[in-house]
């Protein structure tokens, strides 16, 4: 696993956080897949976004692809299992209503947890990333104290789990995009 830190993803967290600290970020890191294959697996054809503006951007990253969703449905978070067939995928969702992490391997949910309640994690092997969670300070060992910047920490955990690194330079470069208007719940 990589040694990614929260500081390495502070820029991505800030990119999707507004002036009143509300965040709307859906990101999925997929090991070893090209942007084209990642979009194909979730049923998104490369092309322009439709009038709604809802879609997915697939960024070629070191070690695989990172998907960023433009919309409110969390499609790429919910499809992490499908994306992980034959590989691994880690998904982070951060909205005003929900902040979760999920890690899937070969189509199976290994672990998932709310960023503020790691002790309630679930999955087929919920402790698989425990050492990394501890190292990143995402563990809620003290229920009265929440971790600082849990979203940046979760993004670093996604990199550690999959080995996929998205740099600010790659994010600033071209991405393969496609509309999600034809997918539930948008259609």
ZARO-618567 format. One line per 8 residues: for each residue x negated, y, z negated of N, C-alpha, C. Coordinates in Angstrom, 1 decimal, decimal comma, padded with zeros to 4 digits, m for minus. Layout:
BEGIN
X/Y/Z/X/Y/Z/X/Y/Z; ...
// end
This chain:
BEGIN
m000,8/m001,2/000,0/000,0/000,0/000,0/m000,9/001,2/000,0; m000,4/002,3/000,6/m001,1/003,5/000,7/m001,1/004,2/m000,7; m001,8/005,3/m000,8/m001,9/006,0/m002,1/m001,1/007,3/m001,9; m000,1/007,4/m001,1/000,7/008,6/m000,9/001,1/009,2/m002,2; 001,1/010,5/m002,3/001,6/011,3/m003,5/002,8/012,1/m003,1; 003,5/012,6/m004,1/004,6/013,5/m003,9/004,1/014,8/m003,2; 002,9/015,2/m003,5/002,4/016,5/m002,8/002,3/016,3/m001,3; 002,1/015,1/m000,9/002,0/014,8/000,6/003,3/015,0/001,3
004,4/015,0/000,6/005,7/015,1/001,2/006,5/016,3/000,7; 005,9/017,1/m000,1/006,6/018,3/m000,5/007,1/019,2/000,6; 006,3/019,2/001,7/006,7/020,0/002,9/008,0/019,5/003,5; 008,2/018,2/003,5/009,4/017,6/004,1/010,6/017,8/003,2; 010,4/017,7/002,0/011,5/018,0/001,0/011,9/019,5/001,2; 011,0/020,4/001,2/011,3/021,8/001,4/011,9/022,1/002,7; 011,6/021,4/003,7/012,2/021,6/005,1/013,7/021,4/005,0; 014,2/020,5/004,2/015,6/020,2/004,1/016,3/020,7/002,8
015,7/021,7/002,2/016,2/022,3/001,0/016,4/023,8/001,2; 017,6/024,2/000,9/017,9/025,6/001,1/017,5/026,5/000,0; 017,9/027,8/000,1/017,5/028,8/m000,9/018,0/028,6/m002,3; 019,1/027,8/m002,5/019,6/027,6/m003,8/019,3/026,1/m004,2; 018,3/025,6/m003,7/017,8/024,2/m004,0/018,8/023,1/m003,8; 019,6/023,2/m002,8/020,4/022,1/m002,3/019,7/021,4/m001,2; 019,6/020,1/m001,3/018,9/019,3/m000,3/019,8/018,5/000,5; 019,6/018,4/001,8/020,4/017,5/002,7/019,3/016,8/003,5
018,9/015,6/003,1/017,8/014,9/003,8/018,2/013,4/003,9; 018,1/012,9/005,0/018,2/011,4/005,3/017,0/011,0/006,1; 016,1/010,2/005,5/014,9/009,8/006,1/014,7/008,3/005,9; 014,3/007,6/007,0/014,0/006,2/007,0/012,7/005,9/007,6; 011,8/005,3/006,9/010,4/004,9/007,4/010,5/003,5/007,8; 010,1/003,2/009,1/010,2/001,8/009,6/008,8/001,4/010,1; 008,3/000,3/009,5/007,0/m000,2/009,8/006,9/m000,8/011,2; 005,9/m000,4/012,0/005,6/m001,1/013,2/006,6/m001,0/014,4
007,6/m000,2/014,3/008,5/000,0/015,4/008,2/001,3/016,1; 008,4/001,3/017,4/008,3/002,6/018,2/009,6/003,4/018,0; 009,6/004,7/018,3/010,8/005,4/018,2/011,9/004,9/019,1; 011,6/004,4/020,3/012,6/003,8/021,1/013,3/002,6/020,5; 012,5/001,7/020,0/013,0/000,5/019,4/013,8/000,8/018,1; 013,4/001,8/017,3/014,2/002,1/016,1/015,5/002,7/016,5; 015,6/003,6/017,5/016,9/004,1/017,9/017,8/003,0/018,5; 017,2/002,1/019,3/017,9/001,0/019,9/018,6/000,1/018,8
017,8/m000,2/017,7/018,4/m001,0/016,7/019,6/m000,4/016,0; 019,7/000,9/016,0/020,8/001,5/015,3/021,9/001,9/016,3; 021,7/001,6/017,6/022,7/001,9/018,6/022,8/003,3/019,0; 021,6/004,0/019,0/021,5/005,4/019,5/020,7/005,4/020,7; 021,3/006,0/021,8/020,6/006,1/023,1/019,9/007,5/023,1; 018,6/007,5/023,5/017,9/008,7/023,6/018,6/009,7/024,6; 018,7/010,9/024,2/019,3/011,9/025,0/019,7/013,1/024,2; 020,3/014,1/024,8/020,7/015,3/024,1/021,8/015,1/023,1
021,8/015,9/022,1/022,9/015,9/021,1/024,1/016,4/021,7; 025,3/016,0/021,2/026,5/016,5/021,7/026,9/017,7/021,0; 028,1/018,3/021,2/028,5/019,6/020,6/028,4/019,6/019,1; 028,7/018,5/018,5/028,7/018,4/017,0/027,3/018,7/016,4; 026,3/018,3/017,2/024,9/018,5/016,7/024,4/017,3/015,8; 025,3/016,3/015,6/025,0/015,1/014,8/024,1/014,2/015,6; 023,0/013,7/015,0/022,1/012,8/015,7/021,0/012,4/014,8; 020,0/011,7/015,5/018,9/011,2/014,8/017,6/011,6/015,6
016,6/012,0/014,9/015,3/012,3/015,5/014,4/011,2/015,1; 013,7/010,6/016,0/012,7/009,5/015,8/011,3/010,0/016,0; 010,5/010,0/015,0/009,1/010,6/015,1/008,1/009,4/015,1; 007,3/009,4/016,1/006,2/008,4/016,0/005,3/008,8/014,9; 005,0/007,9/014,0/004,1/008,2/012,8/003,1/007,1/012,7; 002,1/007,4/011,9/001,0/006,4/011,7/001,6/005,2/011,1; 001,6/004,0/011,7/002,1/002,8/011,2/003,5/002,5/011,6; 004,2/003,4/012,3/005,6/003,1/012,7/006,3/004,3/013,1
007,6/004,4/012,7/008,4/005,5/013,0/009,2/006,0/011,8; 009,4/007,3/011,8/010,2/007,9/010,7/011,5/008,5/011,4; 012,6/008,1/010,9/013,9/008,6/011,5/014,4/009,7/010,5; 014,9/010,8/011,1/015,5/011,9/010,3/016,8/012,1/010,9; 017,9/012,1/010,1/019,2/012,3/010,5/019,7/013,7/010,4; 020,3/014,2/011,4/021,0/015,5/011,4/022,5/015,2/011,3; 023,0/015,4/010,2/024,5/015,1/010,0/024,7/014,9/008,5; 025,9/014,3/008,2/026,2/014,1/006,8/026,6/012,7/006,4
026,5/011,8/007,3/027,0/010,4/007,0/026,0/009,5/006,4; 024,8/009,7/006,6/023,8/008,7/006,1/023,7/007,5/006,9; 023,9/007,6/008,2/023,8/006,4/009,0/022,5/005,7/009,0; 021,4/006,4/009,0/020,1/005,7/009,0/019,8/005,1/007,6; 020,3/005,7/006,6/020,2/005,1/005,2/020,9/003,7/005,2; 022,1/003,7/005,7/023,0/002,5/005,7/022,5/001,5/006,6; 021,7/001,8/007,6/021,2/000,9/008,6/019,7/000,4/008,3; 019,2/000,7/007,1/017,8/000,3/006,8/017,7/m001,2/006,9
018,6/m002,0/006,5/018,5/m003,4/006,6/018,4/m003,8/008,1; 019,2/m003,3/009,0/019,1/m003,6/010,4/017,8/m003,2/011,0; 017,3/m002,0/010,6/016,0/m001,5/011,0/014,8/m002,4/010,6; 015,0/m003,1/009,4/013,9/m003,9/008,9/013,8/m005,3/009,4; 014,6/m005,7/010,3/014,6/m007,1/010,9/013,2/m007,3/011,4; 012,5/m008,3/010,9/011,1/m008,6/011,3/010,0/m007,7/010,8; 010,4/m006,8/010,0/009,5/m005,8/009,4/010,0/m005,2/008,1; 009,6/m004,0/007,8/010,2/m003,4/006,6/010,6/m002,0/006,8
011,5/m001,5/006,0/012,0/m000,1/006,1/012,4/000,4/004,7; 012,1/001,7/004,5/012,4/002,3/003,3/013,2/003,6/003,6; 014,3/003,8/002,9/015,2/004,9/003,2/015,4/005,8/002,0; 015,4/007,1/002,2/015,6/008,1/001,2/016,8/008,9/001,6; 017,8/009,1/000,7/018,9/010,0/000,9/018,9/011,0/m000,2; 019,0/012,3/000,1/019,1/013,3/m000,9/020,1/014,4/m000,5; 021,2/014,4/m001,1/022,3/015,4/m000,9/022,7/015,9/m002,2; 023,7/016,8/m002,2/024,2/017,4/m003,4/025,0/016,3/m004,2
025,4/015,2/m003,6/026,2/014,2/m004,2/025,4/012,9/m004,5; 024,3/012,7/m003,9/023,6/011,4/m003,9/022,1/011,5/m003,7; 021,3/010,9/m004,5/019,9/010,8/m004,3/019,4/009,4/m004,6; 019,2/008,6/m003,5/018,9/007,2/m003,6/017,7/006,8/m002,8; 017,2/005,6/m003,1/016,1/005,0/m002,4/016,5/003,6/m002,1; 016,1/003,0/m001,0/016,4/001,6/m000,6/015,2/001,1/000,1; 014,8/m000,1/m000,2/013,7/m000,8/000,5/014,2/m002,2/001,0; 014,0/m002,4/002,3/014,5/m003,6/002,9/013,3/m004,3/003,7
013,3/m005,6/003,6/012,4/m006,4/004,4/013,1/m007,5/005,1; 012,8/m007,6/006,4/013,4/m008,6/007,3/014,9/m008,7/007,1; 015,6/m007,6/007,1/017,0/m007,5/007,0/017,6/m007,7/005,6; 016,8/m007,9/004,6/017,3/m008,1/003,2/017,0/m006,9/002,4; 018,0/m006,5/001,5/017,7/m005,4/000,6/016,9/m005,9/m000,6; 015,7/m005,4/m000,7/014,8/m005,9/m001,7/015,1/m005,1/m003,0; 015,1/m003,8/m002,9/015,4/m002,9/m004,1/016,1/m001,6/m003,7; 017,0/m001,2/m004,5/017,6/000,1/m004,3/017,9/000,7/m005,7
017,8/002,0/m005,8/018,1/002,7/m007,0/018,4/004,2/m006,8; 019,1/004,8/m007,7/019,3/006,2/m007,8/018,0/006,8/m008,3; 017,6/007,9/m007,7/016,4/008,6/m008,1/016,3/009,0/m009,6; 017,5/009,1/m010,2/017,6/009,5/m011,6/017,9/008,3/m012,5; 018,0/007,1/m012,0/018,3/006,0/m012,9/017,7/004,7/m012,4; 016,3/004,7/m012,3/015,6/003,6/m011,8/015,9/002,3/m012,6; 016,2/002,5/m013,9/016,5/001,3/m014,7/017,7/000,5/m014,2; 018,5/001,1/m013,4/019,7/000,4/m012,9/019,5/m000,1/m011,5
018,2/m000,3/m011,1/017,9/m000,8/m009,8/018,5/m002,2/m009,5; 018,8/m002,5/m008,2/019,4/m003,7/m007,8/018,6/m004,2/m006,6; 019,0/m005,4/m006,1/018,4/m006,0/m004,9/017,9/m007,4/m005,2; 017,4/m008,0/m004,1/016,9/m009,4/m004,2/015,6/m009,5/m005,1; 014,8/m008,5/m005,1/013,6/m008,4/m005,9/013,4/m007,0/m006,4; 014,3/m006,6/m007,3/014,3/m005,2/m007,7/013,0/m004,6/m008,3; 012,2/m005,5/m008,8/010,9/m005,0/m009,4/009,7/m005,0/m008,5; 009,9/m005,3/m007,2/008,8/m005,4/m006,3/008,0/m004,1/m006,2
008,6/m003,0/m006,3/007,8/m001,7/m006,1/007,6/m001,1/m007,5; 007,8/m001,8/m008,6/007,7/m001,3/m009,9/006,4/m000,5/m010,2; 005,3/m001,1/m009,9/004,0/m000,5/m010,1/003,9/000,8/m009,4; 004,4/000,9/m008,1/004,3/002,1/m007,3/005,3/003,2/m007,9; 006,4/002,7/m008,4/007,4/003,6/m009,0/006,8/004,2/m010,2; 006,2/003,4/m011,0/005,5/003,9/m012,3/004,4/004,9/m011,9; 003,6/004,5/m010,9/002,5/005,4/m010,6/002,9/006,8/m010,1; 004,1/006,8/m009,4/004,6/008,0/m008,8/005,5/008,8/m009,8
005,7/008,2/m011,0/006,5/008,9/m012,0/008,0/008,9/m011,8; 008,5/007,9/m011,0/009,9/007,9/m010,7/010,7/007,1/m011,8; 010,0/006,4/m012,7/010,7/005,6/m013,7/011,4/006,5/m014,8; 012,6/006,2/m015,1/013,3/007,0/m016,1/013,1/006,4/m017,5; 011,9/006,1/m017,9/011,7/005,4/m019,2/012,2/006,2/m020,3; 012,3/007,6/m020,2/012,9/008,4/m021,2/014,2/009,0/m020,5; 015,3/008,5/m020,9/016,6/008,9/m020,2/016,9/010,3/m020,4; 016,2/011,0/m021,3/016,5/012,4/m021,5/015,6/013,3/m020,7
014,7/012,7/m020,0/013,7/013,5/m019,1/013,7/012,9/m017,7; 014,1/013,8/m016,8/014,1/013,4/m015,4/012,8/013,7/m014,7; 012,4/013,0/m013,7/011,1/013,3/m013,0/011,2/014,6/m012,2; 010,1/015,4/m012,2/010,1/016,5/m011,4/010,0/016,1/m009,9; 010,5/016,8/m009,0/010,5/016,6/m007,6/010,7/015,1/m007,2; 011,8/014,5/m007,6/012,0/013,0/m007,3/012,1/012,8/m005,8; 012,5/013,7/m005,0/012,7/013,5/m003,6/011,3/013,3/m002,9; 010,4/014,2/m003,3/009,0/014,1/m002,7/008,4/012,8/m003,2
008,7/012,4/m004,4/008,1/011,2/m004,9/008,7/010,0/m004,2; 010,0/010,0/m003,9/010,7/008,9/m003,2/010,1/008,8/m001,8; 009,9/009,9/m001,1/009,3/009,9/000,2/007,9/009,3/000,2; 007,1/009,6/m000,8/005,8/009,0/m001,0/006,0/007,5/m001,2; 007,0/007,1/m002,0/007,2/005,7/m002,2/007,6/005,0/m000,9; 008,3/005,6/m000,1/008,7/005,1/001,2/007,4/004,8/002,0; 006,5/005,8/002,0/005,2/005,5/002,7/004,5/004,4/002,1; 004,4/004,4/000,8/003,6/003,3/000,1/004,2/001,9/000,4
005,5/001,8/000,5/006,2/000,6/000,7/006,1/000,1/002,1; 006,0/001,0/003,1/006,0/000,6/004,5/004,7/000,8/005,2; 003,8/001,6/004,6/002,6/001,9/005,3/002,7/002,9/006,4; 003,9/003,6/006,5/004,2/004,5/007,6/004,0/005,9/007,0; 003,2/006,7/007,7/002,9/008,1/007,2/003,3/009,1/008,2; 004,2/010,0/007,8/004,6/011,1/008,7/003,9/012,4/008,2; 003,1/013,0/009,0/002,4/014,2/008,7/003,3/015,4/009,2; 003,0/016,5/008,6/003,7/017,7/009,0/003,4/018,0/010,5
002,2/017,7/011,0/001,9/017,9/012,4/002,7/017,0/013,3; 002,9/015,8/012,9/003,7/014,9/013,7/005,2/015,3/013,7; 005,6/015,8/012,5/007,0/016,2/012,4/007,2/017,5/013,3; 006,2/018,3/013,4/006,3/019,5/014,2/006,2/019,3/015,7; 005,8/018,0/016,1/005,7/017,7/017,5/007,0/017,1/018,0; 006,9/016,6/019,2/008,1/016,1/019,9/008,6/014,8/019,2; 009,9/014,7/019,3/010,6/013,5/018,7/011,6/013,0/019,8; 011,9/011,8/019,7/012,9/011,2/020,5/014,2/011,3/019,8
015,2/012,0/020,4/016,5/012,2/019,7/017,6/011,6/020,4; 018,7/011,4/019,7/019,9/010,8/020,3/021,1/011,2/019,4; 022,3/011,2/020,0/023,5/011,6/019,4/024,0/010,4/018,6; 024,7/010,7/017,4/025,4/009,7/016,6/026,9/009,9/016,7; 027,4/010,7/017,6/028,8/011,0/017,6/029,7/009,7/017,9; 029,1/008,7/018,5/029,8/007,5/018,8/029,9/006,5/017,7; 029,1/006,8/016,6/029,1/005,9/015,4/030,0/006,3/014,3; 030,5/005,3/013,5/031,3/005,7/012,4/030,4/006,4/011,4
030,9/007,4/010,7/032,3/007,9/010,7/032,5/009,1/011,6; 031,6/009,4/012,5/031,8/010,5/013,3/032,8/010,4/014,4; 033,0/009,2/014,9/033,9/009,0/016,1/035,4/009,1/015,7
// end
